[in-house]
Amino acid sequence: MALLAVGCSASVSAQTPAATHTLRPYLALTATSTVTLPPKPPISEATPRPSATLFTHTIQKDETLLVVAARYGVSLEMLLAANPGINPRLLSIGQQLTIPGPEGGQLIPELPTTTPFPVQISGVACYPTRTEGQMCLATVSNPGQAALEGVVVQFTLLGSTGQPESMAQANTPINLLRPGQIVPVWASFAIPWEGPNFIQATLLSAIQAAHPEERYPEVGLTERIRESLAGKTLWTVSGEAEIAASSDVEVRRLVVLAIGFASSGAIVGFAEAEIEPGASSVGPIPYMLHVFSLGPPIEDVRVVAEASTSD
């Protein structure tokens, strides 16, 4: 089982850990909660409409979806729509992507267009790290009725003059954002902590998931242990995850998230556990996560999980 933790400890100790940094309160700049993309200009009936042509691109070192989209002159939304089920966080060298439209040309009008969907982004909270940088956390939630995927958020750190000093692209740790679901997004900045900074979090993309029931089986969670230590700065949650899928469905990836919230509702830490492919399709799967706060004490911990039939 591979583990990824933000603000987490690999082991639980009954002793209160010594503080290594003084955490300062952060004045968050609340991001725009709903992003509406401008409508595309109508296509004249007299304009010839070429047939759809698909190209492929092989992922190279250090490439992201945003880089690939810019290279071929397509939008990030169209690239995600042409590659359903792709995990933007797990791109690998040599992976093949389908590129809609002629290489370097305009989009093919007959390809399905994406519709902007409302995604709510919380205020951003930043905390100093041991490497003298800062970690910025936010949450995204889906207030609509349709499941979404391909959610990408951009964090922008603004200087004293209000001009951008640094930007970072963030993907959600799970691919599918179900109706009513809340998941974290985060970005690290190497800029030293010098007190509260102004951070903007804006939505880059979000598309409606195509046939999510076929690619993302439901996961049932049974919680066994939930306890706090060190003045609620460290929480342990454990239990079992069970996938509600038929025996002929091969689950390739299972992710369990534990998200810590302060009394104000701000996210202060989270932990992630990923089950290795092939081990997550039979019987209850045990999990244990340790969530450490980067800021105020944790008052509530929420656990979510996702199973998918693709890597």
C-alpha positions in Angstrom: 0.0 0.0 0.0 1.5 3.3 -1.1 1.0 6.2 1.3 0.9 9.9 0.7 0.3 12.2 3.6 0.1 16.0 4.0 0.5 17.0 7.6 0.7 13.3 8.6 2.9 11.2 10.8 3.9 7.6 9.9 3.4 6.4 13.5 1.3 7.5 16.4 2.9 8.5 19.7 1.1 9.3 22.9 3.6 12.1 23.6 3.0 15.6 22.4 5.4 16.3 19.6 7.7 19.3 20.0 6.8 22.1 17.8 9.4 23.0 15.2 7.6 26.0 13.8 5.4 28.8 15.1 2.2 28.6 13.1 0.7 32.0 12.3 -2.9 32.7 11.5 -3.5 33.1 7.8 -5.8 35.6 6.2 -7.2 33.7 3.3 -8.4 35.3 0.1 -11.6 33.4 -0.8 -11.6 32.3 -4.4 -14.5 32.7 -6.7 -16.8 29.9 -5.9 -18.3 29.4 -9.4 -16.5 29.6 -12.6 -18.4 30.3 -15.8 -16.6 30.0 -19.1 -17.6 32.5 -21.9 -19.7 30.9 -24.6 -18.0 29.9 -27.8 -18.9 32.0 -30.9 -21.5 30.3 -33.1 -20.3 28.4 -36.2 -21.7 29.7 -39.4 -23.8 27.2 -41.4 -21.9 28.2 -44.5 -18.6 27.1 -42.9 -17.4 23.7 -44.1 -17.2 21.2 -41.3 -14.4 18.7 -41.7 -14.7 15.2 -40.4 -13.2 14.5 -37.0 -9.6 13.5 -37.0 -7.7 12.1 -34.0 -4.0 12.3 -33.3 -2.0 10.8 -30.5 0.7 12.3 -28.4 3.3 10.4 -26.3 4.0 11.9 -22.9 7.6 13.1 -22.4 9.5 13.9 -19.3 8.1 16.8 -17.2 5.1 17.2 -19.5 1.6 18.0 -18.0 -1.8 18.1 -19.6 -1.7 21.9 -19.7 1.6 21.7 -21.6 0.2 19.2 -24.1 -3.0 21.2 -24.6 -1.0 24.4 -25.3 1.3 22.6 -27.8 -1.6 21.4 -30.0 -3.8 24.5 -29.6 -6.6 22.8 -27.8 -8.3 23.6 -24.6 -7.6 21.6 -21.4 -11.3 20.7 -21.2 -11.3 19.2 -24.8 -8.1 17.3 -24.0 -9.7 15.8 -20.9 -13.0 15.0 -22.8 -11.0 13.2 -25.4 -9.2 11.1 -22.8 -11.9 10.0 -20.3 -10.7 8.4 -17.1 -7.2 9.8 -17.4 -5.5 10.7 -14.1 -3.7 14.1 -14.5 -1.7 13.3 -11.4 -0.3 10.0 -12.7 0.9 10.7 -16.2 3.8 8.5 -17.2 6.5 8.8 -19.8 5.4 6.9 -22.9 1.7 7.2 -22.1 -0.5 7.9 -25.2 -3.0 10.7 -25.3 -5.7 11.3 -27.9 -5.5 14.8 -29.4 -8.7 16.2 -30.8 -8.5 18.2 -34.1 -5.6 18.6 -36.6 -2.1 18.9 -35.1 -1.5 22.5 -34.3 -4.9 23.5 -35.8 -8.3 24.5 -34.6 -10.7 22.3 -32.8 -13.0 20.1 -34.9 -16.5 21.6 -34.6 -18.2 18.2 -34.7 -16.4 16.9 -31.6 -18.5 17.1 -28.4 -18.0 20.4 -26.6 -17.7 20.7 -22.9 -20.1 22.5 -20.7 -18.9 24.6 -17.7 -20.0 23.2 -14.4 -20.0 25.0 -11.0 -17.2 23.9 -8.7 -16.9 25.6 -5.3 -13.4 26.4 -4.0 -12.9 27.2 -0.4 -10.6 29.9 1.0 -6.9 29.1 0.9 -4.9 28.5 4.0 -1.1 28.5 4.0 1.4 27.2 6.6 5.2 27.2 6.8 7.0 24.0 6.0 10.2 22.5 7.4 12.0 23.4 4.1 11.3 27.1 4.8 8.7 27.2 2.1 4.9 27.1 2.5 2.1 24.6 1.9 -1.2 26.0 0.7 -4.4 24.0 1.1 -8.0 24.4 -0.1 -11.0 22.2 -0.8 -13.1 21.8 -3.9 -16.7 20.7 -3.7 -19.4 19.7 -6.2 -22.7 21.5 -5.6 -24.4 20.1 -8.7 -26.2 16.9 -9.6 -23.7 15.5 -12.1 -20.4 13.8 -11.2 -17.3 15.7 -12.5 -13.8 14.7 -13.4 -10.7 16.5 -14.7 -10.8 19.1 -12.0 -7.7 21.2 -12.1 -7.1 24.2 -9.8 -4.4 26.9 -10.1 -2.9 28.5 -7.0 -1.5 32.0 -7.6 0.7 33.7 -5.0 0.4 37.5 -5.2 3.1 39.9 -4.1 2.7 43.1 -2.1 1.8 45.0 -5.3 -0.9 42.5 -6.2 1.0 41.0 -9.1 1.5 37.2 -9.4 4.9 36.0 -8.0 4.4 32.3 -8.4 1.8 29.8 -9.7 1.2 26.1 -9.2 -1.3 23.7 -10.9 -3.1 21.3 -8.6 -5.2 18.2 -9.4 -7.6 16.6 -7.0 -6.2 13.4 -5.3 -9.1 11.4 -6.7 -10.4 11.6 -10.2 -14.2 11.7 -9.7 -15.9 14.5 -7.8 -19.3 13.1 -6.9 -22.3 15.4 -6.2 -21.9 16.9 -2.7 -18.4 15.6 -2.3 -15.5 17.6 -0.9 -11.9 16.9 -1.6 -8.6 18.7 -0.9 -6.2 20.4 -3.3 -2.8 21.7 -2.4 0.3 23.3 -3.7 3.8 23.9 -2.3 5.8 27.1 -2.8 9.5 27.5 -2.3 9.0 31.1 -1.3 10.0 31.6 2.4 7.2 32.2 4.9 7.2 35.9 5.9 3.7 36.1 7.4 0.3 35.9 5.7 0.3 36.0 1.9 -2.5 36.5 -0.5 -3.3 33.4 -2.5 -5.9 33.0 -5.2 -7.3 29.6 -6.2 -9.1 29.5 -9.5 -10.6 26.7 -11.5 -8.9 25.7 -14.7 -11.1 22.8 -15.8 -14.0 20.5 -14.8 -16.0 18.3 -17.1 -19.0 16.0 -16.6 -17.9 12.4 -16.1 -19.0 10.0 -18.9 -20.5 6.8 -17.6 -18.9 7.1 -14.1 -20.8 4.1 -12.8 -18.8 1.9 -15.3 -15.4 3.3 -14.4 -15.7 4.2 -10.7 -17.4 1.5 -8.6 -19.0 2.6 -5.3 -16.9 2.1 -2.2 -18.4 1.4 1.2 -16.5 2.6 4.3 -16.7 1.1 7.8 -14.9 3.1 10.4 -13.4 1.3 13.4 -11.2 3.7 15.2 -11.2 7.5 15.5 -9.0 9.1 18.1 -7.1 12.3 18.6 -3.7 13.0 20.3 -1.5 15.9 21.2 -4.3 18.4 21.7 -6.2 17.4 18.6 -3.2 18.1 16.3 -2.9 14.4 15.4 -5.8 12.1 14.5 -5.8 8.4 13.7 -8.7 6.9 11.7 -8.9 3.3 10.6 -11.5 0.9 9.2 -12.3 -1.1 6.1 -13.2 -0.2 2.6 -15.3 -2.5 0.5 -15.9 -2.2 -3.2 -19.5 -2.8 -4.4 -18.7 -4.3 -7.8 -19.4 -7.5 -9.7 -16.7 -10.2 -9.8 -15.9 -9.4 -13.4 -14.8 -5.8 -12.7 -11.1 -5.4 -12.2 -10.3 -2.6 -9.9 -6.9 -1.1 -10.7 -6.8 1.7 -8.1 -8.3 2.3 -4.7 -7.6 5.6 -2.8 -8.7 6.4 0.7 -8.5 10.1 2.0 -8.8 11.5 5.5 -9.3 15.2 5.6 -8.8 17.3 8.8 -10.8 20.5 9.4 -10.4 23.2 12.0 -13.3 24.6 14.0 -13.6 27.4 11.4 -14.1 24.8 8.7 -10.7 25.5 7.1 -8.7 22.5 6.0 -5.6 22.0 8.1 -4.3 18.6 6.9 -5.0 15.4 5.1 -3.6 11.9 4.5 -3.9 9.6 1.5 -3.5 5.9 1.2 -3.4 4.1 -2.2 -4.0 0.4 -2.5 -1.8 -1.4 -5.0 -3.5 -2.5 -8.3 -4.9 -6.0 -8.1 -5.3 -6.1 -4.3 -8.4 -4.0 -4.0 -11.1 -6.1 -5.7 -11.9 -8.9 -3.2 -13.3 -8.5 0.3 -12.9 -5.7 2.9 -9.7 -3.7 2.6 -8.3 -2.4 5.9 -6.9 1.2 6.0 -5.3 3.3 8.7 -4.5 7.0 8.3 -2.7 9.5 10.5 -3.7 13.2 9.9 -1.4 15.8 11.4 -2.5 19.5 11.5 -0.3 22.1 9.9 -2.2 24.8 11.8 -5.0 24.9 14.4 -6.3 21.8 16.2 -8.4 19.4 14.1 -12.0 19.3 15.2 -13.4 17.0 12.5 -12.1 14.4 10.1 -13.9 13.2 7.0 -13.0 10.1 5.1 -13.7 9.5 1.4 -12.6 6.8 -1.0 -12.5 6.1 -4.7 -12.1 2.9 -6.7 -11.4 3.0 -10.4 -11.0 0.5 -13.2 -8.0 2.4 -14.8 -4.6 3.4 -13.4 
